[in-house]
Structures are given as C-alpha cells and as structure tokens.
Amino acid sequence: MSQYAEQSAKQFAEIEASHERMKKLTASMDKIIKNLQEGHSPMRKTSEESNKRLNLVFEEQHDSRRDRDCLDQDINKLFNFYHNLKPKTTRPSYRKSISRR
C-alpha cells in the first residue's frame, strides 16, 4: 500500500507541476492574443520599419532618377542653344577676309 501511495503522490505532484506550467502558458498566450488584437504586433512593427526603409530607398532612387532626367534636359537645352548660335553658313565678310589673306 505504501508503494501505491508513493506512486500516486508522485503522479499527483507531476500533474500539479504540469497544471502550473499550463496556467503559465495560457496566461502568456492570452497576453499575446490580447496584444495582437490591440495591434501591438512585433512582426507588424518590423514590417512597418522595413517598409519605411524601403520607401526611403525608393524615394532616393526616384530623386536621383529625376535629377538625372533634369540634367539630361538641361544638357539638351544647352546643346540646342549652342547649335542655334552657330552660324548656318560662313558669313560673306569672313570669306572675303580669308581670300584676301
């Protein structure tokens, strides 16, 4: 009988310990569920931060692309301006001065 009593006491202690572990797990799960329902997700926070970083990188790329396009437009404007300044043909007075030399 004493062996049976020891064995049942040991099993009872193991059941009590597992019951306490289950209470702690349930409490932590409830806390996690509550945080998720309130919108305090750790994954959401990291994804929002990474989205912010990606947006910053995209904006920087977009700005540099826009700057490069503006620079190309400015170069084209300057080239056209220069091209329009060049005389289409040599001036007659210039030709005469060459032939006189």
Secondary structure, DSSP 8 states (H G I E B T S, - for coil): -HHHHHHHHHHHHHHHHHHHHHHHHHHHHHHHHHHHHHT--HHHHHHHHHHHHHHHHHHHHHHHHHHHHHHHHHHHHHHHHHHHHS-SS--HHHHHHHHH-
